[in-house]
């Protein structure tokens, strides 16, 4: 069982329009709705890969009930979301079918009370002995301490559970000091953390700050991995156009599933790149085009070397 934590869950709504133009009305050609938030997207991809997953975090209000109902109906996913009095947020992605560009609108999350945060910590502590790995993903809703991820990382390490951290800003800065097994920032998040804009130098600095391994998303250039076992770059065979929402979450699912399956790093990275690419080609976040995944997986270029870094 793999555990994904999404403290700021959402209902993801995707609108597709023929052409997005400011200051005008639009006819929406297609609408999709899915439970969302980074960890929920990760869980859906993991389940599609055949892993059993438990999702925890917060959910409240009418939107939270819809998230609960949709998660419960998803094969392979167990719902352990903690109820709150506030209302779960919505995110809206507007996909311009003419250009392939996506415009994202993210609502703030509900305010979490101290009692609700304490209840979540109890649930998390109860789940840790039952899982083989945990992913801590996404932003912190209002009311959750900025050092929350650091505490959750330490709890996972104390339970001997490998932990992946995928967040940004101060939450990442504090969380990395607790020594997560893996972080997966994008290039901008890594630069914000370290002050270095060259990805390799930034990844080296992030490891010095506490991360045991760093896998940086480089957009169309794929992934850079800097670990105690080696340094690798994984590159997709060609750029693709589509909806990039959730592509990074699919990469996390690839890395986490590879960790649980004890795959060598090059195979984990190839899977992560292929899943990320196949998600860009899918209609909604947290999904991937399986045919595209299998095609790209065989053609991902992974270069690098085993080191004693």
N, C-alpha and C positions, 0 to 999 in steps of 0.2 A: 504494500500500500504506500502511495506517495501522498504527502500532504501539501496542499497549496494554501497560502494565507493571502487573502485580499481584504485588507482593512477598509478600503474604500470601494466596495462593490458598486456595480452600476447596471442599469438596463441600457444596452447599446442599441441605438436606433440608426439604421443606415438608409438614407434616401439616395436614390439614383435619379439624376435629372439629365435631359439631353445636353444642356449647356448651362453652366452656372454664371449668371450675370448679376452684378450688384444693382440694387435699387429697382428690381423688377419682380413680378410674380413668376412662379415656376410651377409647371405641372410635373409631379413626381411620377416617374415611370415604374418604380419598384420600391417597396419598403420591406426591410427585414428587421426583426427584433430578436436580441439574444441576451441572456445574462452576460454581464461583462465585468470589467476590471481586469487588470493584468493577470492575476492569479487564476481567475475563472477561465480566461482564455487559455492559459497554460494547461489547466485541468482538462478542458475539452479536447485539446490536441493530444494530451497524454492518453485519455480514454480512447480516442480514435486509433492510437497506436497499440492498444490492447492492455494498457496498465490500469489497475484499479486506483482510484483517486478519491481523497476526501477533501472537500472545500470548506474552509472556515474563514471567518471574518465577521462582518456586521451586515444586517439587513433589517429594514424597517419601513413601515407605511405601505401604501398600496403598491408602490414600485417594488419594495422588498418582497411582498407576497408574490408578485409575478415572477421575480427572480427565483424564489423558493420553488414555485410550481414548475418552472421550466427546468431548473436543475434536477428536481426529483424525477423528471421524465427523461433525463439523459442517461443512457446506459453507461455503466462503469463509474458513475460519479455518485458519491455519498455526500449529502448536504449536512454540514455541521455549523451553519451560520448562526451567529448569536443575535437574538432579537434586540432591537433598540427602539426608543420612542421616536426618534427622528425618521425622516423619509430618505430612503436610498436614492442616490442621484441618478440622473439619466445623462448619457452622452449621445450626441448627434453627429454623425458623419454624413456629409453631402458629397456624393461622388459625381463629378462632371464627366459624363460619358464621352464627350467630344475630346477632351484632353487627357482623361484618366486621372486628373488631379483630385485630391480629397481635401475638403475643408472640415475641420473638427471643432465641435463646440462641447466643452466639458463643464457640467454643473459642479458646484462644490458639494462635498459630502455632508451628511448629517452631523450635528454636534454630538460627540460621544461623552457621556457622563463618566465620572470616576467609577461609579458602581458598574457601568457597562464595560468599561475597560478591565476592571477586576474580574468580571464574569468571563470575559474572553480569555484572560490569562489562565483561568482555571480550566477552561475547555482545552486550550492549547497544551497545557501541562498533561492533561489526561490523554490527549491524542498522541503525544510524542513517543511513548513506549510501543505504539502499535504500527509505526511507519518506518520505512526504509530510507526516506529522504524528505526534506522539506524545502519549499520555495517560498520566500517572503517577497511579495511583489507589490509594487505600485506606491501611490502617494498615501499620506496619512490624513485621515479626516480630521476636522476640527475637534479639539478636546483630547486627542491622543498625544501623549508626550513625544517630543521630537526625538528623544532617545529610545523610542519604543523598540525599534528593530535591533538595537544593540542588546537589549534584554532578551529578546526572542532568539537572537543568535546564540547568546550565552546559554540559554536554556536548552537549545538543541545540542550544542556541543557537550553540555553536561550529561545529556542522555545518549551521547555517542551516535547522534543522527547527523549525517552530512547535511549542510544547509547552504542554499544558494540565495543570494540577496540581489534583487533587481529593483532599485529605487534611485533617487537622485537627490541632489542638494544636501541640506544639512542632515537629513535622515540617512543618506549614504555616508556622509562624513563621520557621523557618530557610529553607524552600524559597522563600518569597516574596522573600527578599532577593536571590535569584539571578535575579530578573526574568523569571518565566514569562510567556508571552503571554496566558494566561488562567487564572484560578482560579475554582472553582465551589463555594464553601462554602454550607452552609445558614445560616439566620439565627443560630442558636446558635453555630456555628463561627466566623462572622464577628464576632459580639459578643465571643467569647473571644479572638480575634486582636487586636481593636482596642480593646476596652473600651467601645465605643459600641453602644447597643442600638437606635438608630434606623438602619434599613438603609441609607439613602442616605448618612448621615454615615459609617457604618462602611465602606461601599464606597469612599467618597472617601479615607478613611484607608488602606485596603488598597492603593489605587493609589499613594499616597504612599510606602508601604512597599516598592513594587517591582513589583506586578502591573501589566501593561500594560492588562488589562481584567479586570473583576470581574463575574461573573454570580452573584447570590445567589438561592438557592431560598427561597421564602417560603411553602412548604406549599400550602394551598388557594388562596392569593393569587397563585400563579404565580412569575414570575421578575422580578428587577430587574437590569438591565445598566447598568454605568457604564464607558464605554470612551473612548478618545481621539477616537472618531468621534461619540459622542452618548450620550444617556441615554434608556433605554426601560424600560417595564414591559410584561410580557406576562401576560395573565390568561386562565385557562381559562373556557369559557362557563358552567360550573356545577360545583359540587363533586361528587365521585364517591366511592362506598364500595367498598372492596376491600382487596387486599393491597398496601401501599405499598412492600414490599421491592423494591429495585432501581429505583424510580421516578427517583431522582436520577441513577442510572447511565444510564438511558435519556435523561435530559436532557443528560448529557455526550455521549452518542452523537449526539444531535441537533446540539449545538453544534459538535462536532468534524467531523461530516460537512458541516455548513454552511460551516465554515472551509475544508475541502479543496475544496468545490465553489464557493468564492468567492461565496457568497450574501451579500446585504446583511444587516446585523444584525437588522432586524425579521423577516426570513424565517427566520434561524437560530433566533431566540427562539420564533417560532410553532411551528417544528418541534420544538424541545426541549420546549415545554409540551405539545404534542399527544402526543408519545411518552411523556412522563412520565405523563400522564393515562391513556393506553392501557395502560401497564404496571400501573397500579393495578387495572385491570379484567382482567388476565391471571392465570392460576393460579400462575405461578412467576416468580422474579426473572430478569431477563435476557430476558424475552419481552414482547411487546406484542400487544394485540388490534388487528389491522390494520384491520378495519372501523371500530373506534372511533377509531383514529388518523386515518384519512382524514376521518371525520366531524368530529372535533374540530379538525383542522388548518384547516378552512375557517372555523371560528368563533372561533378564538383572537383576543382583542382585544390589539393591540399599540399602545401610545401612547408618545409621547416626541418627541424632537427631535434633529436633527443639531447638534452643538456643536463647539467647538474646545477641549474639556476637556483 
